[in-house]
């Protein structure tokens, strides 16, 4: 019996290999319970099914007996089964850092001497450089970035107004420049165009404008029109004329603009500036009110309709100097545009009113110069006695011919102005022909036939 006991004690029963470290004493049942609990936690916390449908996960270790399976902790470089994967934020932060702030865009354009900035959802920011649109290396603008720019410069009420009307006109000012803002909606999303306006107003001499501009400023009453397409420098020219009057004459100047662009500080003159939408509802209302505000000079940012033209003519006829702008390409076409606002039976009376009120029409354009800058060229009509009679009679062709021959009165045509720039070496022959309203006549100028 002792032998059998000793023999039985001497028999070695094979055992399974020892479990991995930190897992000693874990039974098969316990491992199954833990696996089931992990799956339930994963479903309840993440609302997602477990990654595997097998009874045991791939992280289970199998011993010599295939029925003996023990859970092994996953490698340290993977997520816990019941933990949500972290949100990848690095890429988003990096992309946001590539989007400039609104002020950074303005400063970039200002430092480079650009005139306009074009921004839009789904588009890369672009700048206008000397009349040409140039792209940038900035990333494509997304909706969040664009809305962020709006919040940088607009109040909540202004943003609400834009969302309701889908258009917005306004202006803002930084330490280095003033900016005119137009926001609108498009097929791709919101867009914005910004016009940079320098805080320093250039003088008539710095702009190299003809001497007749000073003579026009010395008129005490009448209508002065500065015309040209968008981006032709009308605002800059008018600002230089207002600045000259402000420095030289003791007058009361009222400006009505949409929005206020160049800001004038009262010097020898008293300057009051009003913005449509902020200080008044309409051009017409502000212009009528200005007649009761003891003005010497009234500047109307834009003569858009018949009512505004009527009030401007009335102000000019009652002893005020009125300056305004129109989007026309020549002096003669400007007169025609004003008269075309009126019906046939009103034409005769309005021709008389315009001929008696008009002081000058300055049509302007901008062209590239040989030094990489831009210069203004003009079509200048001065209302002499002969011009007055021809306006009354509607003889517009004769007016154009007289302008070519009346340089002693300060008149000049665009072709003559371009030819003068060419002779001074400031523009090339190609530029003169490109910008000319009548290239055939310009070619004759360049060949010395005129």
Secondary structure, DSSP 8 states (H G I E B T S, - for coil): -HHHHHHHHH----------TT-TT--HHHHHHHHHHHHHHHHHHHSS--S--SSS-TTEEE-SSTT-EEE----TTS--TTS------HHHHHHHHHS--HHHHHHHHHHHT--EEEEETTSEEEEEETTEEEEEEEEE--HHHHHHHHHHHS-HHHHHHHHHHSEEEEEEE-SSEEEEEEEEE-SSSEEEEEEEEESS---TTTTT--THHHHHHT-SSEEEEEE-STTSSHHHHHHHHHHHHHHH---EEEEEESS--S----SSSEEEEEEBTTTBS-HHHHHHHHTTTT-SEEEES---SHHHHHHHHHHHHTT-EEEEEE--SSHHHHHHHHHTTS-GGGHHHHHHHHHHHEEEEEEEEEEE-TTSSEEEEEEEEE--HHHHHHHHHT-HHHHHHHHHH-GGGT-B-HHHHHHHHHHTTSS-HHHHHHH-SSHHHHHHHHTT--
